[in-house]
């Protein structure tokens, strides 16, 4: 191809000025809200960028209840964390400190960790 010539590509798409509704391909996950006594939580430990992160879940709470519970736990532990997709993430290895705090709030675990 020499300089100055235009490359003409036809892909088969048509461009028009009409608007269309695009449906999202993500399926929204419905969450059944359970009381704390009916939860079966478990701990998981991950390494992220060389740091340890403690995961606890899966919680079946409303978003507002989960965030308020997370805020209380973070304040008592003195660490950072977040709530994502039903799991609470805490910065650091906090399994031994989290277990009594969650059991006093009536959460249950699959097995004693």
N, C-alpha and C positions, 0 to 999 in steps of 0.2 A: 504494500500500500504506500503510495507516494504522498508526500506532503501536499496539502491543499485539497485532497479529495475527502468528501464526507462519507462516513460509513453509515449506511442506511440499514437499520435493524427493525424488523417487524416481529413483535412478540405475540401479537394477537389480542392485546388488550384494547378496549375501547375507552376513550376518555369522553365523558359527557358531563353536563352541569347539574345532574340530578343528585339529590341526597338520598342515602340509604341508611337504614338502621342496621348496625352491625351488632349481632348478638355475641355476647361474651362466651368463649369456649370453656371458661372456668366454671366448674360446678360448685355452687355454694353448698357448703357442708352445714347441715342442720345439727344443732347441738341441743341435746336434751339436758335440761338443767336439773341436777341432782343435789340432794342435801349432802353435807360433808360426810355423814356416816356411811353413805352408799358409794363413796369413792374407793377405788383400789389403786393407789398411787405407787410409783416406783421411782427409784433414783437411777440416774445415768451420769457418767462423768465423761467429758470430752475435752480435748485439747484444741484450742483455737489461738492461732498465732503465738504458740508457745505458752499460753496461759491456760489454767484449768477452769472449766465451767461446769457447774453442777446443774443438771436438769432434773426437775420434779414434775411428774404429770402422769397421766393426762387428766386435767381438771375439766369437769362438766359444770361450770359456773357461767353466769352471765358475765359479759365483758367488764361491767362496772364492779361487780363483786370480786372478780379475779384481780383486777388492778388495785382495788383497795386492800385486799389481802396481801398482795405483793408489796405494796407500799409499807404496810405494817411490818412485814417480815424483813424487808430491807433495812428499815429503821432499827429494828431490834438486833440485827446481825451486823450492821455497820458496813454494808457492802452495796454494790450496784447490781442491777439485774433488769430483766424485761419479761414480758408475757407475749409469747408467740405461739399461735396454732395450738392452744390448749396446754402448753408447757410453760412453766416458770423457769427462767434461766437466772442463775446467780453466779456472780464472779467469785471464783475461788472454790476450794474444796470444803464444802460446808455441810456434808451429809450428817455428821454427828451432831451438829448444832441445829439443823433444820428438823430432824426427826421429832424431838420433844416439842418444838414450837408448833408443828403441824398436828401432832397428836392431842395437844391441849386445845386445839381448835376443832377437835372431833373428826379429823381426817384419818382414814385407815390406809394401811399399806398392804401390798400383796404378800410380802414376807418381811420379817425384821431384817433390816440392812445393817 
